Amino acid sequence: MNQSVHFPDRECWDERRQAVCFPALVGGMQLTCAIKSEALQIRYGVNAVAPLALFRQHRWDLEEEAQQRIRNQEDDETGWLWLP
């Protein structure tokens, strides 16, 4: 799969899912990527920082991981891509 993946700066906090959600544009189609607050805290060991701020601090690494997972077609049955 040789599709270009772009990540617009439109991340948001989803209270119901307790996750940071961020869009990916893949071949003109939008896919929703997300990572749970708990996963961010486990990865980066920061408890006092708001999840959205923590996502922004590590945006490049998270987007790179999401891009690889998109290329591997690891989105779920609802069309969301969850980072573990």
Protein Blocks (a to p, Z undefined) as FASTA:
>chain_A
ZZdcddddfbccdfklopacddddeehiacdddddfklmmmmnopakbcfklmmmmmmmm
mmmmmmmmmmnopacfkopacdZZ
